[in-house]
Amino acid sequence: MSFEIKQVPDEADAIAPDGSEVRLLCQTASGSMAHLTLGPGEISVPVVHRTVDEIWYIASGLGRMWLSHDGREEVADLRPGVSISLPVGTRFQFRCDGDEPLTAVGVTLPPWPGPDEAVVVGGCWTPTLSAAGG
């Protein structure tokens, strides 16, 4: 596999299991990267990943993320420059609280295996979006 160079696409490639827009970026055998977007006032569907870890970097917008893992529960403020790790088994849900879209770059390790990876769970807020395929 050779190196890859990719620009964030104008149109979404997919809708994530949590309902957010996904624009696919580069991938290697070890991990994949995507640009995630949640519109103003939108609240994702809460999910948990079966087999992958994720690391998110907030690129723009304002919001919050609810996280729950191994008895620890927290709501984190999301703003540009914030990074969050989501170890496998972390239940999470996020929302856009600002007037502009909330965007993040997510790295998945190993690469995202497909739509059955995420399982809908109970969360902190009532979602405004529907789960992909739902």
DAHUNOR-V712053 format. One record per residue. N is the residue number from 1. RES is the residue in one letter. PHI is phi in whole degrees, -180 to 180 (* if undefined). PSI is psi in degrees with one decimal (NA if undefined). BURIAL is 1 if it has 24 or more other C-alpha atoms within 12 Angstrom, else 0. Layout:
# DAHUNOR-V712053
n,res,phi,psi,burial
N,RES,PHI,PSI,BURIAL
N,RES,PHI,PSI,BURIAL
This chain:
# DAHUNOR-V712053
n,res,phi,psi,burial
1,M,*,130.7,0
2,S,-93,172.6,0
3,F,-68,163.8,0
4,E,-135,144.9,0
5,I,-127,128.2,0
6,K,-145,138.9,0
7,Q,-95,148.2,0
8,V,-61,121.9,0
9,P,-67,151.4,0
10,D,-67,-40.2,0
11,E,-101,147.3,0
12,A,-66,140.9,0
13,D,-82,-27.8,0
14,A,-163,169.1,0
15,I,-108,127.0,1
16,A,-69,160.7,1
17,P,-56,-24.0,1
18,D,-87,-2.5,1
19,G,98,-9.7,1
20,S,-77,159.0,1
21,E,-79,140.3,1
22,V,-121,128.8,1
23,R,-118,117.2,1
24,L,-73,137.1,1
25,L,-116,-152.3,1
26,C,-71,157.9,1
27,Q,-144,146.9,1
28,T,-127,-178.0,0
29,A,-66,-22.6,0
30,S,-94,-23.3,0
31,G,-167,165.8,0
32,S,-132,158.5,1
33,M,-130,142.7,1
34,A,-144,155.7,1
35,H,-103,123.2,1
36,L,-111,139.6,1
37,T,-134,135.1,1
38,L,-128,125.4,1
39,G,-75,163.4,1
40,P,-53,130.6,1
41,G,80,-4.3,1
42,E,-82,145.5,1
43,I,-127,125.8,1
44,S,-72,167.0,1
45,V,-80,133.3,1
46,P,-72,136.6,1
47,V,-139,168.6,1
48,V,-137,142.6,1
49,H,-91,141.3,1
50,R,-77,-42.2,1
51,T,-136,-8.5,0
52,V,-113,150.1,1
53,D,-93,152.1,1
54,E,-133,151.4,1
55,I,-128,126.7,1
56,W,-112,146.0,1
57,Y,-127,121.4,1
58,I,-80,120.8,1
59,A,-94,-36.5,1
60,S,-158,161.1,1
61,G,89,177.2,1
62,L,-131,144.5,1
63,G,-176,-162.0,1
64,R,-143,155.2,1
65,M,-132,128.5,1
66,W,-92,132.8,1
67,L,-131,141.8,1
68,S,-145,125.3,1
69,H,-159,129.2,0
70,D,49,45.5,0
71,G,84,-5.7,0
72,R,-100,131.8,0
73,E,-133,136.8,0
74,E,-155,151.7,0
75,V,-113,119.3,0
76,A,-102,139.8,0
77,D,-76,134.8,1
78,L,-109,127.5,1
79,R,-156,162.0,1
80,P,-52,134.1,0
81,G,99,-12.0,0
82,V,-81,138.3,1
83,S,-121,139.1,0
84,I,-134,134.9,1
85,S,-99,141.4,1
86,L,-126,83.1,1
87,P,-61,151.7,1
88,V,-49,137.2,1
89,G,93,-3.4,1
90,T,-81,123.5,1
91,R,-82,135.8,1
92,F,-151,157.5,1
93,Q,-153,142.0,1
94,F,-134,161.1,1
95,R,-144,151.5,1
96,C,-102,116.8,1
97,D,-103,-3.9,1
98,G,-100,-176.1,0
99,D,-89,-7.5,0
100,E,-120,159.8,0
101,P,-59,147.8,1
102,L,-90,122.3,1
103,T,-123,145.7,1
104,A,-142,153.3,1
105,V,-104,123.9,1
106,G,-114,133.8,1
107,V,-111,127.2,1
108,T,-112,130.2,1
109,L,-128,120.0,1
110,P,-64,-175.4,1
111,P,-56,151.3,1
112,W,-55,121.4,1
113,P,-84,-16.7,0
114,G,141,178.4,0
115,P,-64,-21.3,0
116,D,-78,-3.4,0
117,E,-66,-38.3,1
118,A,-98,137.8,1
119,V,-117,130.8,1
120,V,-69,135.4,1
121,V,-132,174.5,1
122,G,-72,147.3,0
123,G,-133,-160.8,1
124,C,-93,-33.7,1
125,W,-126,161.3,0
126,T,-78,119.8,0
127,P,-64,146.6,1
128,T,-100,-12.8,0
129,L,-105,166.7,1
130,S,-108,149.6,0
131,A,-62,143.6,1
132,A,-55,132.8,1
133,G,83,-3.7,0
134,G,-110,NA,0
